[in-house]
Amino acid sequence: MKGILIFDHLNDVLFTKCNKKFANHIQKLAKIQGLISENKDIDNDESKLNPNIIMQLFSPIVTSQHVMASQFGNSYTSMKCHDGTNMVFDEFMGYTFIYISTDEVELMKRTLGVCVSIVRHVCGPDVAILKVNKQKACLVSSLLNAWVRLRNHEQSMLTETIEQLSINTDLGVSILKVLHDACDKLKAQSEFSNVHILILVEQKFLSLYSSKNAHDLYASDILLMMLMCWVVNQRRKGDTQSEINDNNDDCTDILLPMNSSSKEEQITFGSKLANPTSEDITNLFRGSRESSINEGLYSLMDDDLYSNLILLGTEHDYTANAVHIFELADGINLIMIVEVTNLATSSGLYDSFYYLNIINRLQLQRDIDELRPAFENFDLAMKKALDGIKKNRANVSNDVDMCQRRLQTKWEFVRKKYLDLLKSRDPESILQIESNTSGFTDNLKELYRLTCFDKNFLKQGVDVLTTVGKLVRQKLNDFSDFLKVKALKNFTLGSRTSLTINKYLEEFPGLVHFIYIDRVTHRLTAPTLDFTNPETLALTTKKIWNMVKQSRMHLEEGHLSVMWKDTTFNYAYFLWFEDSSGSPLKCNVYLNHIMKNFPVPGIFCEN
């Protein structure tokens, strides 16, 4: 039984992703409590999972979570039930995320943390858009499926790191030059001022070229690109992998919101679509160029270009980007990332939501002292966002200009009320502020959608993007087969033959294994695992995945060096720190108690 739920501050259900067992259990509870008729058959197609029923069943726990968070600052992290069911909780921008499953709590926390991260990238701070935008809900679900699948099969996704494809220097320089030329062709277009172009071979990083003023890509951004490429590859193949659920527990996901009135719009996740017809493809990707773009991560089928608007970056440093994925060969993708708005506007608006959420929580606590620094940060973020639009007024649409002017007027009124509150320190003034905040927040969301998530951005330069993709494909055509083979066996030790580990790695794969991670760059070095070998799947993979799990448990307890063994293997985990010259640094503080207060380690969860 698995289910992920997202609630707003009114306990309304914004998003549901669950399997059939969870849906049946909800229906059963609803019958017991008289929320639905006893005559309805659980398995009947007409008996749909109703968000209103979910809201009524979960309102007590969600309300309790809100109270614990807002009044006491001590919200729930997890709950264990007598029947083996676990619940974990997370929060983002005032929205409550809940994951119900029988999995281990630590894995559930990581899964929910990844879900929050995906929602942040797909929706930004406007999580409520999931309730009305089915395309974004589908994309969130698909990306989460991709993470679950790849985490079970890729060391890089398990450890949340980037694995560089090892190629010789000459080939690397040649590929980088191809990307440089492609970037120059894109920059010749006025709408493509800041661009990143990268190539991924399966789930391995090959090369990246960024234009001069483009905002840096983070390792977590590249991991997200890997998830997007996996989703695109599955849609090219016409299936979404039934292997996602390892215990075969009703693999077909139920996703809300879902428009049941249109049969062709219903997308089943976790099930296979065998031999899709042209009509199936047309229904899925909406055929025409215009409508395909409006659906987001859907294809211009003739040009094989997939596009979406995604937020990239990290906290207080987010940029809005149009991501275009073009297939160079089977398993090899060219990703063209175009910044669609300036950093001041996108990060300023995001930070405005962030500090507004903090202020709302402090208002509930009537904490005037802490409200002052939060408001000052909020004021700076709003100024940054509005100034960013004003300085770029020549390049903004009339809709953005009008929306910005309306927001400016409302902000001046709200700002004055907050200044009066901080001066008078009268808690009763908070009620007057709250009554005027709703319209201001709606206007802020509207401006965010217009500046960062306007689908018209995806129409810009589509022909140029496709042409550049075809040119890169042509130039790299001779290397494609080599790169695909190299991705299957990426790691080789280039040391002298006397190094005996070479022989072990080649003749006894899995007998000796290591994972080296440089957390400055989040780069991974490790022997490649052969997932086509049953022995590898049965023994080595299970051991390695368990080793990573054990090491993380000890890391969260503050241990930097651990050694242990079982009946077959010996294991060791070491974490150390270096200065800029590579010399080791001694840890002067014992981290045991500090680490326990941190979220789960990993760059997806921003820790």
C-alpha positions in Angstrom: 0.0 0.0 0.0 1.5 3.3 -1.1 0.1 6.8 -1.3 1.5 10.3 -1.5 -0.8 13.2 -0.7 -0.4 17.0 -0.8 -2.7 19.3 1.2 -3.0 23.1 1.4 -3.6 25.1 4.5 -7.4 24.5 4.2 -6.8 20.7 4.1 -7.9 20.6 0.5 -6.2 17.7 -1.5 -4.0 19.2 -4.2 -2.3 16.0 -5.4 -2.7 12.3 -4.9 -0.5 9.5 -6.2 -1.3 6.1 -4.9 -1.7 2.4 -5.9 -4.9 0.4 -6.0 -4.4 -1.1 -2.5 -4.3 2.4 -1.0 -7.4 3.4 -3.0 -9.3 0.3 -1.9 -8.3 0.9 1.7 -9.6 4.5 1.5 -12.9 3.3 0.0 -13.2 0.7 2.8 -12.7 3.3 5.5 -15.1 5.7 3.8 -17.8 3.0 3.9 -17.2 2.3 7.5 -17.5 5.9 8.4 -20.6 6.4 6.2 -18.9 8.7 3.7 -20.0 6.6 0.7 -22.9 4.2 0.1 -22.5 0.6 1.3 -24.0 -0.5 -2.1 -21.0 0.8 -4.1 -18.5 -1.9 -5.2 -14.9 -1.0 -4.4 -13.7 -2.5 -7.7 -16.4 -0.8 -9.7 -15.0 1.7 -12.3 -17.7 4.1 -11.3 -16.4 4.1 -7.7 -13.6 6.6 -8.2 -11.2 7.8 -5.5 -12.7 11.1 -4.3 -10.5 13.9 -3.1 -13.3 15.1 -0.7 -13.3 11.7 1.0 -9.5 11.8 1.4 -9.8 15.3 2.9 -12.4 14.1 5.4 -10.4 11.1 6.4 -7.1 13.0 6.8 -8.3 16.3 8.1 -7.6 15.4 11.8 -4.0 14.5 11.2 -3.4 17.3 8.8 -4.9 19.9 11.1 -2.9 18.5 14.0 0.2 18.8 11.8 -0.6 22.4 11.0 -1.1 23.3 14.7 2.1 21.5 15.8 4.1 23.4 13.1 2.5 26.9 13.4 1.9 27.0 17.1 4.7 25.0 18.6 7.3 24.7 15.8 7.5 21.0 16.5 5.7 19.2 13.6 5.5 15.4 13.1 8.2 13.7 11.1 6.8 10.2 11.0 4.3 7.9 12.6 4.2 4.1 12.9 1.0 2.1 13.1 0.4 -1.2 14.8 -0.4 -2.9 11.5 3.0 -2.0 10.0 1.8 1.0 8.1 4.1 4.1 8.3 3.4 7.7 7.7 6.0 10.4 7.0 5.5 14.1 6.8 7.2 17.0 5.1 6.4 20.7 4.4 7.0 23.1 1.6 5.7 26.7 1.4 3.0 26.0 3.9 1.8 22.8 2.0 1.7 19.5 3.8 3.2 16.4 2.1 2.3 12.9 3.5 3.5 9.6 2.4 1.8 6.4 3.6 3.4 3.0 3.0 4.7 -0.2 4.6 8.3 0.6 3.5 11.0 1.5 6.0 10.7 5.0 7.5 14.1 6.2 6.4 13.4 5.2 2.7 10.0 6.9 3.0 11.6 10.1 4.3 14.0 10.2 1.4 11.2 9.4 -1.1 9.0 12.2 0.2 12.0 14.6 0.3 12.6 13.8 -3.4 8.9 14.4 -4.1 9.1 17.8 -2.5 12.2 18.6 -4.5 10.4 17.6 -7.8 7.4 19.6 -6.9 9.6 22.6 -6.2 11.3 22.3 -9.6 8.1 21.7 -11.6 5.7 24.1 -9.8 8.0 26.5 -7.9 6.3 27.9 -4.8 2.9 27.7 -6.4 2.1 24.1 -5.4 -1.6 24.7 -5.6 -1.3 24.7 -9.4 -1.2 20.8 -9.2 -4.9 20.8 -8.4 -5.9 22.4 -11.7 -3.0 21.6 -14.0 -3.1 17.9 -14.9 0.1 18.1 -17.0 2.2 19.2 -14.1 0.6 16.5 -11.9 1.5 13.9 -14.5 5.1 15.2 -14.8 5.6 15.1 -11.0 4.3 11.6 -11.0 6.5 10.5 -13.9 9.6 12.1 -12.4 9.0 10.4 -9.1 8.6 7.1 -10.9 11.9 7.7 -12.7 13.7 8.3 -9.4 12.3 5.1 -7.9 13.3 3.1 -10.9 16.8 4.6 -11.3 17.5 4.6 -7.6 17.2 0.8 -7.7 19.5 0.4 -10.7 22.0 3.3 -10.8 24.7 3.9 -8.3 24.8 7.6 -9.2 21.1 8.0 -8.4 21.4 5.9 -5.2 24.2 8.2 -3.9 22.8 11.3 -5.6 26.0 12.0 -7.5 27.1 12.7 -11.1 29.0 9.9 -12.9 31.2 11.3 -15.6 31.6 9.2 -18.8 35.3 8.4 -19.2 36.6 9.2 -22.7 40.0 10.2 -24.0 41.0 13.9 -24.1 40.8 14.4 -27.8 37.3 13.1 -28.1 36.3 15.2 -25.1 37.7 18.3 -26.7 35.9 17.5 -30.0 32.5 17.1 -28.3 33.0 20.3 -26.3 33.7 22.1 -29.5 30.5 20.8 -31.1 28.6 22.0 -28.0 30.4 25.4 -28.2 29.3 25.8 -31.9 25.8 24.8 -31.0 25.6 27.3 -28.2 26.9 30.1 -30.6 24.1 29.2 -33.1 21.5 29.5 -30.3 22.9 32.7 -28.9 22.5 34.3 -32.4 18.8 34.4 -31.5 17.9 37.3 -29.3 15.6 35.1 -27.1 18.5 32.7 -26.3 20.8 35.0 -24.3 21.8 32.6 -21.5 22.0 28.9 -22.5 23.4 25.6 -21.2 23.9 22.7 -23.6 24.8 19.2 -22.2 24.8 15.6 -23.4 23.8 12.7 -21.2 24.5 9.1 -22.2 22.0 7.0 -20.4 22.4 8.2 -16.8 26.0 9.3 -17.3 27.3 12.9 -17.8 29.3 13.4 -21.0 29.8 17.1 -21.6 28.5 20.6 -20.8 28.9 24.0 -22.4 27.4 27.1 -20.9 27.2 30.6 -22.3 29.2 33.4 -20.6 26.5 34.9 -18.4 24.4 31.8 -17.8 23.6 31.0 -14.2 25.6 27.9 -13.0 24.0 24.5 -13.1 24.0 22.6 -9.8 24.6 18.8 -9.5 21.0 18.4 -8.4 19.9 20.1 -11.7 21.8 17.6 -13.7 20.3 14.7 -11.8 16.8 16.2 -12.5 17.8 16.3 -16.2 18.6 12.6 -16.0 15.1 11.9 -14.6 13.5 14.0 -17.4 15.5 12.1 -20.0 14.3 8.8 -18.5 10.7 9.9 -18.7 11.2 11.1 -22.3 12.9 7.8 -23.3 10.0 5.8 -21.8 7.5 7.9 -23.7 9.5 7.4 -26.9 9.4 3.7 -26.3 5.7 3.8 -25.5 5.8 2.4 -22.0 6.4 3.6 -18.5 8.1 0.6 -17.0 6.1 -1.9 -14.9 9.2 -2.6 -12.8 8.8 0.5 -10.7 7.1 -1.4 -7.8 9.5 -4.1 -6.7 7.0 -6.1 -4.8 4.5 -6.1 -7.6 1.9 -4.5 -5.4 -0.6 -3.3 -7.9 1.8 -1.4 -10.1 -0.8 0.8 -11.7 -0.8 4.2 -10.1 -4.0 6.2 -9.5 -3.3 9.9 -10.0 -5.5 12.9 -8.9 -6.5 15.3 -10.3 -7.8 13.2 -13.2 -10.4 14.2 -15.7 -12.5 11.1 -16.1 -14.7 12.7 -18.8 -12.0 12.2 -21.4 -10.7 8.7 -21.9 -7.7 9.6 -24.0 -6.5 12.0 -21.3 -6.2 9.3 -18.6 -2.6 8.3 -18.2 -1.7 5.1 -16.4 1.7 5.1 -14.7 3.5 1.9 -14.1 1.8 0.0 -16.9 3.0 -1.0 -20.3 1.6 0.3 -23.6 2.5 -2.4 -26.1 2.9 -1.4 -29.8 1.4 2.1 -29.6 -0.5 3.1 -32.7 -0.2 6.5 -34.3 -3.5 7.4 -32.8 -2.2 6.5 -29.3 0.8 8.7 -29.8 -1.4 11.6 -31.1 -3.6 11.3 -28.1 -0.7 11.2 -25.7 1.3 14.1 -27.2 -1.6 16.1 -28.7 -0.4 16.0 -32.3 0.1 19.6 -33.4 3.0 21.8 -32.6 0.9 24.4 -30.8 -1.0 22.0 -28.6 2.0 19.8 -27.9 3.9 22.8 -26.5 0.9 23.8 -24.4 1.1 20.3 -22.7 4.6 20.9 -21.5 6.9 17.8 -21.5 5.2 16.6 -24.7 6.8 16.1 -28.0 6.8 17.8 -31.4 6.7 14.3 -32.8 8.1 15.2 -36.3 11.1 17.0 -34.8 11.6 14.7 -31.8 11.9 17.7 -29.4 10.5 17.5 -25.9 10.1 20.7 -23.8 9.0 21.9 -20.4 9.5 24.9 -18.1 11.5 24.0 -15.0 12.9 25.9 -12.0 16.6 25.2 -11.6 19.0 26.2 -8.9 19.0 26.0 -5.1 17.4 27.9 -2.2 17.4 31.7 -2.8 19.0 31.2 -6.1 16.4 29.8 -8.5 16.1 30.6 -12.2 13.2 29.8 -14.6 14.3 27.7 -17.6 12.9 26.2 -20.8 14.3 22.7 -21.0 14.4 21.1 -24.5 15.4 17.5 -24.9 16.5 16.2 -28.3 17.5 12.6 -29.0 20.9 12.2 -30.7 20.7 8.4 -30.6 19.1 5.7 -28.6 20.0 6.5 -24.9 21.9 9.7 -25.9 20.2 13.0 -25.3 21.0 16.6 -26.0 19.6 18.9 -23.4 19.3 22.6 -24.3 18.5 24.8 -21.2 17.4 28.4 -21.9 16.9 30.9 -19.1 13.5 32.6 -19.7 13.7 35.4 -17.2 16.5 37.3 -15.3 17.8 36.0 -12.0 16.6 39.0 -10.0 12.9 38.4 -11.1 12.8 34.6 -10.6 14.8 34.4 -7.4 13.1 37.6 -6.0 9.6 36.2 -6.6 10.6 32.8 -5.1 12.1 34.4 -2.0 9.0 36.5 -1.6 6.9 33.4 -1.3 9.4 31.9 1.0 9.4 34.8 3.5 5.7 35.3 3.1 5.2 31.7 4.3 7.5 32.4 7.3 5.6 35.6 8.1 2.2 33.7 8.0 3.5 31.2 10.5 4.9 33.9 12.8 1.5 35.8 12.6 -0.3 32.7 13.9 2.2 32.6 16.8 1.7 36.4 17.3 5.5 36.6 17.5 6.2 40.3 16.7 9.9 40.1 17.6 10.7 37.5 15.0 8.3 39.1 12.5 10.6 42.1 12.0 13.6 40.3 10.4 11.3 38.2 8.4 9.5 41.3 7.0 12.8 43.0 6.2 13.8 40.0 4.1 10.4 39.9 2.5 10.7 43.6 1.7 14.1 43.1 0.1 12.8 40.1 -2.0 9.8 42.1 -3.3 12.1 45.0 -4.2 14.5 42.7 -6.0 11.6 41.0 -8.0 9.8 44.3 -8.9 13.1 46.0 -9.8 14.1 43.1 -12.0 10.9 43.4 -14.0 11.2 47.2 -14.3 14.8 47.0 -15.5 13.8 44.5 -18.1 10.5 46.3 -19.1 11.5 46.4 -22.8 11.4 42.6 -22.9 8.2 41.9 -20.9 4.7 41.4 -22.2 1.8 43.8 -21.5 0.3 41.1 -19.3 3.4 41.1 -17.1 3.6 44.9 -17.1 0.0 45.2 -16.0 0.2 42.5 -13.4 3.4 44.0 -12.0 1.7 47.4 -11.6 -1.3 45.8 -9.8 1.1 44.0 -7.5 3.1 47.1 -6.8 -0.1 48.9 -5.7 -1.2 46.1 -3.4 2.3 45.6 -2.0 2.6 49.3 -1.0 -0.6 48.9 0.9 0.4 45.6 2.6 3.9 47.0 3.3 2.4 50.1 5.1 0.3 47.8 7.2 3.3 45.7 8.3 5.3 48.9 9.1 2.4 50.1 11.3 2.2 46.7 13.0 5.9 46.7 13.8 5.6 50.2 15.1 2.5 49.7 17.2 3.2 46.1 18.1 -0.6 45.6 18.4 -1.5 41.9 17.7 -5.0 43.1 16.6 -3.4 44.7 13.5 -2.5 41.2 12.3 -6.2 40.5 11.6 -6.4 43.5 9.3 -3.3 42.4 7.4 -4.5 38.9 7.0 -7.8 40.1 5.4 -5.8 41.9 2.7 -3.1 39.3 2.1 -5.2 36.9 0.1 -5.6 39.2 -2.9 -1.9 40.2 -2.7 -0.9 36.5 -2.7 -3.1 35.7 -5.7 -1.5 38.6 -7.6 1.9 37.4 -6.6 1.1 33.9 -8.0 -0.2 35.4 -11.2 3.0 37.4 -11.7 5.1 34.3 -11.0 3.2 32.2 -13.6 3.5 35.0 -16.2 7.3 35.6 -15.7 8.5 32.1 -14.9 6.0 29.5 -16.2 4.4 31.1 -19.3 4.1 28.3 -21.9 4.7 30.8 -24.7 8.4 30.7 -23.8 8.4 27.1 -25.2 7.4 28.5 -28.6 10.4 30.7 -29.0 13.0 29.5 -31.5 11.7 25.9 -31.8 12.9 25.7 -35.4 16.4 26.8 -34.4 16.5 24.4 -31.5 15.5 21.5 -33.8 18.1 22.5 -36.4 20.8 22.7 -33.8 19.8 19.3 -32.4 20.1 17.8 -35.9 23.5 19.4 -36.5 24.8 18.0 -33.2 23.4 14.6 -34.1 25.1 14.6 -37.4 28.5 15.7 -36.0 28.4 13.0 -33.2 26.9 10.3 -35.3 30.3 8.5 -35.7 30.8 8.4 -31.9 27.3 7.3 -30.9 27.9 3.5 -30.8 31.2 4.0 -28.9 29.5 6.2 -26.3 26.7 3.7 -25.7 29.1 0.8 -25.2 31.3 3.0 -23.0 28.3 3.8 -20.8 27.9 0.0 -20.1 31.4 -0.3 -18.8 32.5 3.1 -17.8 35.1 2.5 -15.1 38.7 1.2 -15.8 41.7 1.6 -13.6 44.4 3.3 -15.6 47.2 2.3 -13.2 50.2 0.1 -13.7 49.5 -3.6 -14.2 51.1 -4.5 -10.8 48.0 -3.0 -9.1 46.3 -6.3 -8.2 42.8 -4.7 -7.8 42.7 -4.6 -11.6 42.7 -8.4 -11.8 40.0 -8.7 -9.1 37.7 -6.1 -10.9 38.1 -7.8 -14.3 38.0 -11.5 -13.4 35.8 -11.4 -10.3 33.3 -8.6 -10.8 31.6 -7.7 -7.5 34.2 -9.3 -5.3 35.9 -5.9 -4.8 33.7 -2.8 -5.0 34.1 0.8 -4.0 32.3 4.1 -4.4 34.4 7.3 -4.2 32.5 10.5 -4.1 33.9 14.1 -4.2 31.2 16.1 -2.5 32.7 19.4 -3.6 31.6 18.6 -7.2 29.3 15.6 -6.4 31.2 13.4 -8.8 31.2 9.6 -8.4 33.9 7.1 -9.3 32.9 3.4 -9.1 33.2 0.1 -11.0 30.2 -0.3 -13.3 27.7 -3.0 -12.3 26.3 -5.4 -14.9 22.6 -5.6 -14.4 22.2 -8.2 -17.1 24.0 -10.7 -15.0 21.6 -12.6 -12.6 24.5 -13.2 -10.1 25.2 -9.5 -9.9 21.5 -8.8 -9.3 21.1 -11.5 -6.7 24.3 -10.8 -4.6 26.4 -7.8 -5.4 23.7 -5.2 -6.0 21.8 -6.1 -2.9 25.0 -5.9 -0.8 26.1 -2.6 -2.3 22.7 -1.0 -1.8 22.5 -2.2 1.8 26.1 -0.9 2.3 25.0 2.6 1.3 21.9 2.3 3.5 24.0 1.3 6.5 26.6 4.0 6.0 24.0 6.7 5.8 22.5 5.5 9.1 25.8 5.8 10.8 26.4 9.2 9.1 23.1 10.5 10.5 24.4 9.4 14.0 27.5 11.5 13.5 30.0 8.7 12.8 32.6 9.5 10.1 34.4 6.2 10.0 32.7 2.8 10.2 33.8 -0.8 9.5 31.7 -3.9 9.6 31.3 -7.4 8.0 28.8 -10.1 7.4 29.3 -13.8 6.5 30.5 -12.9 2.9 32.0 -9.4 2.7 33.8 -6.8 4.7 32.6 -3.2 4.5 34.1 0.2 5.3 32.8 3.7 5.1 34.9 6.8 5.5 34.0 10.5 5.4 36.8 13.1 5.6 37.3 16.8 4.9 40.1 18.5 2.9 41.2 22.1 2.6 41.7 23.9 -0.8 45.1 22.3 -1.2 43.8 18.7 -0.6 45.3 18.4 2.9 43.1 16.6 5.4 41.3 18.6 8.0 40.5 17.3 11.5 37.0 17.5 12.8 37.1 19.5 16.1 33.4 19.1 16.9 31.7 15.8 17.7 28.7 15.8 15.4 26.5 13.1 17.1 23.8 15.4 18.4 24.0 17.9 15.6 23.5 15.4 12.8 20.3 14.0 14.3 18.5 17.4 13.7 19.4 17.4 10.0 17.2 16.1 7.2 18.2 13.0 5.3 21.5 13.5 3.6 21.4 14.0 -0.2 21.4 16.8 -2.7 17.9 16.2 -3.9 16.6 17.0 -0.4 19.0 20.0 -0.3 21.2 18.8 2.5 
